Amino acid sequence: MKEVIIETLIDAIKLLPFLFITFLILEFIEHKLSKKNKNIIEKSGKLGPIVGSILGAFPQCGFSVSATNFYSTRIITLGTLISVYLSTSDEMLPLLISEGVEISLIIKILLIKILIGMISGFIIDLIFRKKEKEHIHDFCEDEHCDCENGIIISSIKHTLNITLFIILISFILNTIIYLIGEENLGNIILKNQFLGPVLSSLIGLIPNCASSVIITELYLSNVITFGSMISGLLTGSGVALLVLFKVNKNLKENIKILLLLYLIGTLSGLIISFIA
């Protein structure tokens, strides 16, 4: 166990500078583009799923929260909202970059998420099209979107938060692998093409950036397959689901959105697992 603790801390410390630089760059981009992106998605109309899935792929402070807010006021459609949720990268992108994952693999993951988001969004809009208009409220500040303190402070906070998550999750994963054995664990999850996507999609629904960190770390540790990772990353939308249940008063509709996300994530992962 001593070796597990030391290894976990060393791996996390090595990531610190890479995480900070990555978040610094992403925060800079977000501050430059966030207002423009919000205006674009608001005016996207029938092309919402295309716009939403593309913009959602970039980790931006509160973008999925903004999309949730837009949907609660019916500025955007349900399909557009789902496309944003499915393509949202959250902490996956900076974590993959800081871990030195090949750019080709990162692009592949992003393109898969964007494509699934687009297709799902258009299909959902054809089935569940709604045109209600409601009064607009802005809840971004209430949902811990801390983008107004400058990119340095925001980047430091993101880096420390994710590093703590990584230490905790890596320790749990390393302990499980140590106690059960990597080969035995692989037989339970990695080699089970059905169970992997089902469980990963559930983990992804955790309304916190921890879900994307967990899923990404599981994949990088060779505990889950590529298809299982995609399942979890598709259903993970950060704190947006918490905001949805807060700002959208239709509980049945919120549950429907939750189930749609889970079904799309699970089915997509299963398909990828069986054809890959």
CORUR-V800777 format. One record per helix or strand. SS is the DSSP state (a for helix, b for strand). FROM is the first residue (numbers start at 1). TO is the last residue. If there is no record, write none. Layout:
BEGIN
<<SS:FROM:TO> <SS:FROM:TO>>
END
This chain:
BEGIN
<<a:2:42> <a:45:56> <a:63:72> <a:78:87> <a:92:98> <a:103:127> <a:140:143> <a:151:180> <a:182:190> <a:193:204> <a:210:220> <a:226:235> <a:240:247> <a:251:275>>
END
